[in-house]
Amino acid sequence: MVRNITGFAVFAGLAVLAFKLLTAILGSALGIIATLLWWAFLGFVIYTLLRIFSPRTADRVRSTIRNDQSVS
């Protein structure tokens, strides 16, 4: 009986450790994804404002990002 309880306690401890490790990895990945989405949103807002107020500059930014040499 003591062996069964000890085995269950060890299993429960390992399960808690695995759960903490898994949530740490998934939490970090979710944080990185959220940060990248935020940066993409900010880039979109800046590009949209640039497109509204200075279309030629926005074209140059777009050609620079795409590595297109046709727009001067």
Secondary structure, 3 states (H helix, E strand, C coil): CHHHHHHHHHHHHHHHHHHHHHHHHHHHHHHHHHHHHHHHHHHHHHHHHHHHHCHHHHHHHHHHHHCCCCCC
